Amino acid sequence: MITLRNKGTRRRIGPLSEDLLQFLIGHLEDDGDHGYIMRRSQVQSFKECRADPGLVTMLEKALGDCDQVAIVWERT
């Protein structure tokens, strides 16, 4: 199983399939420290290109009121 986490708090964001992980890796900016920067504008573009609705909802929840958040993934 692959788990997405908030890099700063280590709070669990949610589970990912291998396909969804590859989608995120292909679309997010590597922060250079084993994580990725997720911006609200990117999540909006995911919606517009009809990305997986569950993924979009999970990412919106992870952003909360912030414009961006650093995330990491791990295999468990």
PyMOL commands that set and color helices and strands:
alter all, ss='L'
color gray80, all
select helices_A, chain A and resi 18-27+40-48+53-63
alter helices_A, ss='H'
color red, helices_A
select strands_A, chain A and resi 2-6+12-16+29-30+36-39+68-75
alter strands_A, ss='S'
color yellow, strands_A
deselect
rebuild
show_as cartoon
